[in-house]
Amino acid sequence: MICGEPGVKRVVYTITDCIGINVFKTDSTDLDEIEKQITEEDDTSMFDIRLQLKIPSIEQMKG
């Protein structure tokens, strides 16, 4: 098991199939509130927390 402090980024390299699970403690039951508690916005990332591109595609910029 890998335990880390808040804000720590982790990288794992596997040579076989692997399942990764993150467990977060919260007293909230509101999914939007939980999302705000456990995620951090990264201005340098090309993707948002739902893995959608933050930068518009060339087709969107043309039209």
N, C-alpha and C positions, 0 to 999 in steps of 0.2 A: 504494500500500500504506500502511496506517495501522499504525504500531507504537506500543505503549503500555507503560507500566510496570505492574507488578502492582497491582490494585485500581482501575485507571482504568475509568470507565464511558464508553461510546461511544454516540453517537446518529448515525444516518445518515438523511438524507432523500433519496429518489430520485423522479424523475418518470417513470421507466420501470422495467420489470421488472429485478430485480437478484438476484444470488446472493452471499451473504456466507459467508465461510469463516474460521474461527478455527483457528490452528495453535499447539499447545502442545508444548514439549519436555519429555519425561519419560523416565526409564530404567525405569519400572515397566511391567509387563505385566498387572497386576491392575486391572481396570476400576473396582472400588470404591475402590481406593487412588488411581487417577488422578483419579476424581471428587472425592475429598477434596482433592487437590492443586490442582485448577484451579477449584474453586468456593468461594464464600464465602457463608455464611448471612446473609440480610438480614432482620432482625427486623421491619422496617417493610413488607416486601413482603406482598401478599395471596396470592402464589403461591410454591410451592417450586420447586426446580430442575427438576422434571419438569412444570412448569406446572399443577400441581394446586392447587386452593384450599386454603390453610392454615386458613381460617376455615370452620367447619361451616355448611352451608346451613340455612335456616330449617326445612326438612323434617326434617333430622337432629336439630335442637335440639328439635323438638316430640316426636319419638318415642323 
